[in-house]
Amino acid sequence: MTRAFQIRNEGVHHPDDSADATLVEFPGSNQVYFQSVCPLDLPATIYFEANFETLKTIDYPLVSVPWPVMSKRMLEALRSAGEFEHRAVPVTMLDDTVEEKFDTDGKPRPGVANFNYVVVQLTKHLDAFDWERSEYTPVESAPDKVWSTTHLMLKDVPLPPLFRLAAFRRPLFVSAEGRAALEKANVNGVKFIDSEDTY
């Protein structure tokens, strides 16, 4: 039985879009890495311009930055499967078909904003990479880190519902229990990849 799966976005859900949601950039936004466990320098509100038709059905949208943006419903489903150390950062989705998105007070106009999504930052990474059985390319400047894998194996340790590996932080994984919780909740937009096939 597969113990863990990498989760990925299914892809763009509207043929006219390059992403389901595009970040409204802010100073330093290109230096924000949600793969880190450290506190992040973020503005009071993070905005995305999004296809609202897509958001009606998609819990794990493809966004323009490598951030794990998910619906609050998806996060609650994962939480129902067990504990994991994380921080949920609220984001505001703005309807990309509306030109005048804000009122004179700088607040989103009625009907223009969707507040049902968050970015999830895991504040602890799992020491579960099996160095003996995995096939990988190391990071030359950091021998305790992995650049890529051709065959990834995990140690026989308890797996939280949602996790990243300390040695290989880029992929985001769910345990088998986490996947089951997402499927039970009928979460949409998630593609599951067997952890052994992660690259």
C-alpha positions, -999 to +999 in steps of 0.1 A: +000+000+000+013+034-009+019+055+022+022+089+007+014+109-024+028+142-039-001+165-046-001+187-077-026+210-093-046+193-121-037+222-144-055+253-158-093+248-157-102+274-183-086+273-218-083+311-220-062+313-187-025+307-180-034+301-144-066+299-123-054+328-102-026+354-106-008+370-077-011+408-075+026+414-068+038+433-038+073+445-028+094+415-022+068+390-034+094+373-056+114+365-025+086+348-006+091+310-003+063+290+014+086+260+013+105+276+042+096+270+079+107+305+088+083+335+094+076+353+061+074+390+055+039+394+041+016+423+036-016+426+056-036+414+026-025+392-002-046+395-034-050+372-064-069+380-096-089+349-104-114+332-127-145+331-104-162+305-125-132+282-118-133+290-081-169+277-079-156+242-082-118+241-076-103+236-042-066+235-053-062+261-080-032+265-102-017+299-093+010+320-109+035+315-081+047+282-065+026+286-034+002+260-020-031+279-023-061+258-013-096+263-002-104+264+035-125+233+029-095+214+016-074+225+046-102+214+070-104+180+053-066+175+059-069+187+095-096+161+100-071+134+092-046+144+119-023+171+133+004+189+113+023+220+122+013+248+098+003+283+093-027+293+072-023+327+055-056+341+042-057+354+006-083+374-011-094+364-046-106+392-068-128+387-099-106+392-129-135+403-151-142+434-130-121+465-137-130+487-107-123+462-079-120+486-049-141+513-034-129+547-023-118+532+011-095+507-007-117+478+002-130+453-024-164+462-038-193+439-029-193+407-050-157+412-062-139+393-035-137+356-025-123+349+010-124+311+008-087+304+002-055+303+021-018+297+015-005+269+037+030+271+051+042+240+069+062+252+100+080+219+105+095+196+079+097+158+082+130+139+085+117+109+065+139+109+034+154+074+031+190+082+019+199+045+015+170+034-007+163+066-027+179+075-060+186+112-061+208+141-072+222+160-042+226+197-039+264+202-043+266+231-018+243+213+007+249+176+010+219+172+033+195+184+006+182+168-026+179+186-059+158+159-076+150+122-074+144+093-098+131+070-071+121+084-037+117+062-007+105+072+028+116+060+062+092+039+082+080+068+104+045+082+111+034+105+084+012+135+090-017+143+067+003+171+049+040+173+049+073+184+032+106+166+035+135+183+053+159+170+026+136+177-004+114+206+004+099+214-030+072+187-033+041+188-011+029+154+002-002+139+018-003+107+036-027+079+026-050+091+054-047+127+041-056+115+006-086+095+019-098+126+038-096+147+006-114+122-014-141+117+012-147+155+011-148+155-027-120+180-029-115+191-065-084+201-085-059+178-069-037+153-087-021+125-066+014+112-076+028+081-059+056+094-037+081+069-052+076+086-086+083+121-073+111+139-091 
